[in-house]
């Protein structure tokens, strides 16, 4: 493994430059200096570079390159503007349980004081009254100015209000999926180190258990009936570092669970899905799909969750349910975000889809973060008409791609289009109306997406009603005429 420690500077044009880079390779330290950018106020660099990225280690697999946009924050970080707020967060006795956890070896949160000489940068970036900026572990460096939470303090500082805000920023959801042979007890570790019963995790993904907690809090997960030394016995400790999903035990493999699909099965699915698509008479846009860049705050949040949970995936349960994905060859996996984070993501993306569809929407579902693997394909289909009217696919990450894994999608007239998605791009689409899929096998190591779904707010049977709201020339009779031509 290579370890890279960097000090990064950012000018007002939000361009990141490296001031210095240490490479530690097998104990050998190399030093390289790159000119720093010059800010418009004449100073070199900025507070963000001096404070956030100093002595931050980035872990990169051996043999990979080290582009700066791949680097992630290794710690949750709180940046303070002046010694007063720094002292409040470091030394106040309020909220002891959270603050004490930060002082332990291997801090879960670093509290750092910004360089007073560069207060102008803080004020210009975050507002004149901003005293604290909170950045989560795993935040990509390139999104540091987009994905943060800031606090505007009064003068004099209201200590209780400040600490209340701070603790709310450390709030997180932690979840467990149980694939062990026994029911698991959830035990919260209190301030005195005692174990407090906090529910149970039963077997299987549908029985996933979530708990709201705070960064620095601890949980113990332990088998209910099995004892230490028994096969399958579990006892694990967890420190809350942010929103996380945790998989316990080993899943039964689904590979080889059925034979490959016959041509007759493909034909039957195609006929069925075309009938479902034709049932949808409501049309929101003049094409039915559109590719856009993902809003940066949303993308920063998704990437942060993905980075922190990419090793906490479980296999989706497809066996006996569906043949739309060839799960019997390679099983797609999921790193499921908690409910609160799903709600946040839905809210960040909703205005974009409302503007595109010219409709007032309400969130219905969010799938992901889902990873497909080499050889996976996805049959052309439409989504559930009751809840999946206006949707989006976000490409989160892809690696080892030998050939673009194109999305095949029909427009509202039935014309077929092919397009690729790159990380940070989204495909907006009318998913109950337009047929879509990836019928050719993925040629690459993995391809990770997140799926958003909405429906018109307060409209029952939206697919049959308010047809006068269809774009001009896209009334049901017009669409049929176009198809006949």
C-alpha positions in Angstrom: 0.0 0.0 0.0 1.1 3.6 -0.7 0.4 6.3 1.9 0.2 9.8 0.7 0.1 12.8 3.0 -0.7 16.1 1.4 -1.1 19.8 2.2 -3.6 21.2 -0.4 -4.3 24.8 -1.2 -7.4 26.2 -2.9 -7.8 29.6 -4.5 -11.1 31.4 -5.0 -11.5 29.8 -8.4 -11.7 26.5 -6.4 -8.7 25.0 -8.2 -6.8 22.6 -6.0 -3.0 22.7 -6.1 -0.5 20.5 -4.2 2.0 22.4 -2.0 3.9 19.4 -1.1 3.6 15.6 -1.3 5.2 12.9 0.7 5.3 9.4 -0.8 6.0 6.6 1.6 6.9 3.6 -0.3 8.3 0.6 1.6 9.7 3.1 4.2 11.4 5.3 1.5 10.3 9.0 1.8 10.4 11.1 -1.4 9.7 14.8 -1.5 8.2 16.8 -4.4 7.3 20.4 -4.4 4.7 21.9 -6.8 4.0 25.7 -7.0 1.0 26.8 -5.0 -1.7 28.9 -6.6 -2.0 32.6 -5.9 -5.3 33.9 -4.6 -6.8 37.2 -5.7 -6.0 38.9 -2.3 -2.3 38.3 -2.9 -1.9 35.5 -0.4 -0.7 32.1 -1.3 -3.0 29.2 -0.7 -6.0 29.3 1.6 -7.2 28.3 5.1 -8.7 25.1 3.7 -5.3 23.9 2.5 -3.4 24.8 5.6 -5.9 23.2 8.0 -7.9 20.5 6.4 -5.4 18.6 4.4 -2.3 19.0 6.5 -1.1 15.6 7.7 -4.1 13.8 6.2 -3.2 10.3 5.0 -4.8 8.8 1.9 -4.6 5.1 1.3 -4.2 4.1 -2.3 -3.8 0.5 -3.5 -0.4 -0.4 -4.8 0.1 0.1 -8.5 -2.6 2.8 -8.9 -2.0 6.3 -9.9 -2.8 9.1 -7.3 -5.0 11.7 -9.0 -6.1 14.3 -6.5 -9.7 13.8 -7.3 -9.4 10.3 -5.9 -8.2 11.4 -2.4 -10.6 11.4 0.5 -10.5 12.9 4.0 -9.4 10.2 6.5 -11.1 11.9 9.5 -14.2 13.8 10.4 -13.0 17.3 10.7 -14.2 20.5 12.5 -12.5 23.7 11.5 -12.8 26.7 13.8 -12.2 30.3 12.8 -10.9 31.6 16.1 -9.4 30.5 19.5 -12.7 31.0 21.3 -14.7 28.5 19.4 -11.7 26.1 19.3 -11.6 26.3 23.1 -15.3 25.8 23.4 -15.2 22.6 21.4 -12.0 21.2 22.9 -12.6 22.0 26.6 -16.3 22.4 27.4 -17.7 19.8 29.7 -21.0 19.7 27.9 -21.8 16.7 25.7 -19.0 14.8 27.4 -19.7 11.5 25.8 -19.2 12.8 22.3 -16.3 15.1 23.1 -14.5 12.5 25.2 -14.6 10.0 22.3 -12.7 12.6 20.2 -9.9 12.8 22.7 -9.2 9.1 22.5 -6.3 7.6 20.6 -7.1 7.6 16.9 -9.6 10.4 17.2 -12.8 10.0 15.3 -13.0 13.8 14.9 -10.2 16.3 14.6 -10.9 19.9 15.8 -8.5 22.3 14.1 -8.0 26.1 14.3 -7.8 28.0 11.0 -4.9 30.3 10.2 -6.0 33.8 11.4 -4.1 35.4 8.5 -6.6 33.8 6.1 -9.9 34.7 7.7 -10.9 36.5 4.5 -11.0 33.2 2.6 -13.3 31.7 5.2 -15.6 34.7 5.0 -15.6 34.8 1.2 -16.3 31.1 0.9 -18.7 30.4 3.7 -20.1 33.8 4.8 -18.9 36.6 7.0 -20.3 35.1 10.2 -19.1 31.5 9.8 -17.2 30.2 12.7 -17.2 26.5 12.2 -17.1 24.2 9.2 -17.8 20.4 9.6 -16.4 18.0 7.0 -17.1 14.3 7.1 -14.7 11.5 6.9 -14.5 10.2 3.3 -15.3 13.5 1.7 -13.5 13.7 -1.7 -11.0 16.5 -1.8 -12.5 17.9 -5.0 -15.9 18.2 -3.3 -14.7 19.8 0.0 -16.1 23.2 -0.9 -19.4 21.7 -2.0 -20.2 19.1 0.7 -19.9 20.7 4.2 -22.0 22.1 7.0 -21.3 25.5 8.4 -22.2 27.4 11.6 -22.8 31.1 11.8 -22.0 32.3 15.4 -23.4 35.3 17.2 -21.1 37.7 19.1 -20.7 36.9 21.9 -20.8 33.2 21.3 -23.8 31.3 22.7 -21.9 28.3 24.0 -24.9 26.1 24.4 -26.3 26.9 21.0 -22.8 26.2 19.4 -22.5 22.9 21.1 -26.0 21.9 20.2 -25.3 22.6 16.5 -22.0 20.7 16.8 -23.5 17.6 18.3 -26.2 17.6 15.6 -23.5 17.5 13.0 -22.1 14.4 14.6 -25.4 12.6 14.4 -25.3 9.5 12.3 -27.2 6.3 11.5 -25.6 2.9 11.9 -27.2 -0.3 10.6 -26.6 -4.0 10.7 -27.5 -6.9 8.3 -27.4 -10.3 9.9 -26.4 -13.4 7.9 -25.1 -15.2 11.0 -26.9 -18.4 12.3 -28.2 -16.6 15.4 -30.3 -13.6 16.3 -28.0 -10.8 17.4 -28.4 -8.5 20.4 -27.6 -4.8 19.9 -25.9 -3.3 23.0 -25.1 0.4 23.4 -22.1 1.3 25.4 -22.9 4.1 27.9 -20.5 6.7 29.3 -19.5 4.4 32.2 -18.8 1.5 29.8 -21.9 -0.3 30.7 -23.9 -2.3 28.1 -27.5 -1.1 27.5 -29.9 -3.4 25.5 -31.0 -1.6 22.3 -32.9 -4.2 20.3 -32.0 -7.2 18.2 -31.0 -8.0 14.6 -32.9 -11.0 13.0 -31.7 -12.9 10.0 -31.7 -11.5 6.5 -31.6 -8.2 4.6 -35.3 -7.4 5.1 -34.6 -7.4 8.9 -31.9 -4.8 8.7 -31.8 -2.7 11.9 -30.9 1.0 12.0 -30.1 3.2 15.0 -29.6 6.9 15.3 -26.5 7.7 17.2 -23.5 10.1 17.3 -20.0 10.0 16.1 -17.8 8.5 18.8 -20.6 6.3 20.3 -20.0 2.6 20.7 -22.1 -0.5 20.2 -21.5 -4.2 20.8 -23.2 -6.8 18.6 -23.4 -10.2 20.2 -25.1 -13.6 19.5 -28.3 -14.0 21.5 -28.1 -17.8 22.2 -24.7 -19.0 21.0 -21.8 -18.9 23.4 -18.2 -18.0 22.9 -16.5 -21.0 21.3 -19.7 -22.1 19.5 -19.6 -22.2 15.7 -21.1 -19.0 14.3 -20.8 -17.1 17.6 -20.5 -13.3 17.1 -19.3 -10.5 19.3 -18.2 -7.3 17.5 -17.6 -3.8 18.7 -18.5 -0.8 16.5 -17.5 2.9 16.9 -19.8 5.3 15.0 -17.7 7.2 12.5 -20.6 8.3 10.3 -23.5 6.8 8.4 -22.7 3.2 7.9 -24.2 -0.2 7.0 -22.5 -3.3 8.5 -22.8 -6.9 7.3 -22.4 -9.7 9.8 -21.9 -13.3 8.8 -21.7 -15.0 5.4 -24.4 -15.1 2.8 -25.4 -18.3 0.9 -24.1 -18.1 -2.7 -26.8 -17.6 -5.4 -24.5 -18.4 -8.3 -25.6 -21.2 -10.4 -29.1 -21.0 -9.0 -30.7 -21.4 -12.5 -29.8 -22.0 -16.1 -29.2 -19.2 -18.6 -32.4 -17.7 -20.1 -33.8 -19.1 -23.3 -34.7 -16.9 -26.3 -38.4 -17.6 -25.5 -38.0 -16.2 -22.1 -36.4 -13.0 -23.5 -39.2 -12.7 -26.0 -41.9 -13.2 -23.4 -40.3 -10.4 -21.2 -40.1 -8.1 -24.2 -43.8 -8.5 -25.0 -44.8 -8.1 -21.4 -42.7 -4.9 -20.8 -43.8 -3.3 -24.1 -47.4 -3.7 -23.0 -46.6 -2.1 -19.6 -45.0 0.8 -21.4 -47.9 1.3 -23.7 -50.3 1.6 -20.7 -48.6 4.8 -19.6 -50.4 7.7 -21.4 -49.0 10.6 -19.4 -45.8 12.1 -20.8 -43.7 14.7 -19.0 -41.0 15.7 -21.5 -40.6 15.9 -25.2 -38.0 13.0 -25.4 -38.4 11.0 -22.2 -34.8 11.2 -21.0 -31.9 13.6 -20.5 -28.3 13.2 -19.4 -26.9 15.9 -16.9 -24.1 16.4 -14.4 -25.1 15.5 -10.9 -25.4 18.5 -8.5 -22.1 18.7 -6.7 -23.5 18.7 -3.1 -25.5 15.5 -3.8 -22.6 13.8 -5.6 -20.2 14.7 -2.7 -22.6 13.2 -0.2 -23.1 10.0 -2.3 -19.3 9.6 -2.8 -18.6 10.1 0.9 -21.1 7.4 1.9 -19.8 5.1 -0.8 -16.2 5.6 0.1 -16.9 4.8 3.8 -19.1 1.8 3.0 -17.7 0.3 -0.2 -16.5 -2.8 1.7 -19.8 -3.2 3.6 -21.8 -4.6 0.7 -24.1 -7.6 0.6 -25.5 -9.6 -2.3 -29.0 -8.7 -3.5 -31.5 -11.5 -3.1 -32.6 -12.3 -6.6 -33.1 -16.0 -6.5 -36.7 -17.0 -7.1 -37.7 -13.3 -7.7 -36.5 -12.1 -11.1 -34.6 -12.9 -14.2 -34.1 -9.3 -15.3 -30.5 -9.4 -14.1 -28.3 -12.5 -14.6 -27.7 -13.0 -10.9 -27.0 -16.7 -11.4 -23.7 -15.7 -13.1 -22.6 -12.6 -11.1 -24.7 -11.3 -8.2 -25.0 -7.5 -7.9 -24.2 -6.1 -4.5 -25.6 -3.3 -2.4 -24.3 -0.8 0.2 -27.6 0.5 1.5 -27.7 4.1 2.9 -29.8 4.8 6.0 -33.3 6.3 5.8 -32.2 9.8 6.9 -29.5 9.9 4.2 -31.9 8.7 1.5 -34.3 11.4 2.5 -31.5 14.0 2.2 -30.5 12.7 -1.2 -34.0 12.7 -2.5 -34.5 16.3 -1.3 -31.3 17.5 -3.0 -32.2 16.0 -6.3 -36.0 16.7 -6.3 -35.8 20.3 -7.6 -33.8 19.2 -10.6 -36.3 16.5 -11.6 -39.2 18.8 -11.0 -37.8 21.4 -13.3 -37.1 18.8 -16.0 -40.5 17.2 -15.7 -42.4 20.4 -15.1 -44.2 18.7 -12.2 -44.5 18.8 -8.5 -43.1 15.5 -7.3 -42.8 13.4 -4.2 -40.1 10.8 -3.5 -41.1 7.2 -3.6 -38.0 5.0 -3.6 -34.2 5.0 -3.8 -32.1 1.9 -4.7 -28.4 1.5 -4.2 -25.7 2.0 -3.9 -25.7 -1.0 -6.3 -22.6 -2.5 -8.0 -22.7 -4.7 -11.1 -19.8 -7.0 -12.1 -18.1 -8.3 -15.1 -20.6 -10.1 -17.3 -23.7 -8.7 -15.8 -26.5 -7.6 -18.1 -29.9 -6.1 -17.5 -33.0 -6.9 -19.6 -34.9 -4.0 -21.2 -37.9 -3.1 -19.0 -40.0 -0.3 -17.5 -40.3 0.4 -13.8 -43.3 0.1 -11.5 -45.9 2.5 -12.8 -47.5 3.4 -9.4 -44.3 4.9 -8.0 -41.6 5.3 -10.6 -42.9 8.1 -12.9 -39.8 10.4 -13.0 -36.5 8.8 -12.1 -32.7 9.1 -12.4 -29.7 6.9 -12.6 -26.5 8.3 -11.1 -23.2 6.6 -12.0 -21.1 6.6 -8.8 -18.0 4.7 -9.8 -16.7 2.3 -12.5 -13.4 0.6 -12.7 -11.5 -1.7 -15.0 -13.9 -0.8 -17.9 -12.8 -2.3 -21.2 -15.8 -1.1 -23.2 -18.5 1.5 -22.3 -21.5 -0.2 -20.7 -24.1 1.6 -22.7 -27.6 2.2 -21.5 -30.2 1.3 -24.2 -33.2 3.5 -23.9 -36.3 4.3 -26.0 -37.7 7.7 -26.3 -41.4 8.4 -25.9 -42.0 7.6 -29.6 -40.2 4.2 -29.3 -37.0 5.2 -31.0 -33.9 3.4 -29.6 -30.9 5.3 -28.3 -27.6 4.2 -26.8 -25.6 6.3 -24.3 -22.9 5.9 -21.7 -22.7 7.4 -18.2 -19.5 8.5 -16.6 -19.0 8.9 -12.8 -20.8 12.1 -11.7 -23.3 12.0 -14.5 -27.0 11.2 -14.2 -29.7 10.0 -16.6 -33.1 11.5 -16.0 -35.8 9.4 -17.5 -39.5 8.6 -17.4 -38.9 5.1 -16.1 -42.4 3.8 -16.2 -42.8 4.9 -19.8 -39.5 4.5 -21.6 -38.0 1.0 -22.1 -34.5 0.9 -20.7 -31.8 -1.7 -19.9 -28.2 -2.8 -20.6 -28.7 -5.9 -22.8 -25.0 -6.3 -23.5 -22.8 -7.8 -20.8 -20.6 -5.5 -18.8 -17.0 -5.6 -19.9 -15.2 -4.4 -16.8 -14.5 -5.1 -13.2 -17.5 -3.2 -11.7 -20.0 -0.5 -12.3 -21.8 1.3 -9.5 -25.1 3.2 -9.7 -27.7 4.8 -7.5 -31.4 5.0 -8.6 -33.9 7.7 -7.6 -37.6 7.5 -8.1 -40.5 10.0 -7.8 -44.2 10.3 -8.6 -46.5 13.4 -9.2 -47.6 14.6 -5.8 -51.2 13.9 -4.9 -52.1 12.4 -8.3 -53.8 9.0 -8.2 -53.4 7.0 -11.3 -51.1 9.7 -12.7 -50.4 7.6 -15.8 -54.0 8.0 -17.0 -54.8 11.5 -15.7 -53.9 15.1 -16.6 -53.1 14.2 -20.1 -53.6 17.8 -21.1 -50.4 18.5 -19.3 -48.4 16.4 -21.8 -46.0 18.6 -23.8 -47.5 19.9 -27.1 -47.6 17.3 -29.8 -47.3 14.5 -27.2 -50.9 13.8 -26.5 -51.6 10.1 -26.6 -53.2 10.3 -30.0 -50.2 12.2 -31.4 -47.8 9.6 -30.1 -49.8 6.8 -31.7 -49.8 8.7 -35.0 -46.0 9.1 -34.9 -45.6 5.4 -34.2 -47.8 4.5 -37.2 -45.8 6.8 -39.4 
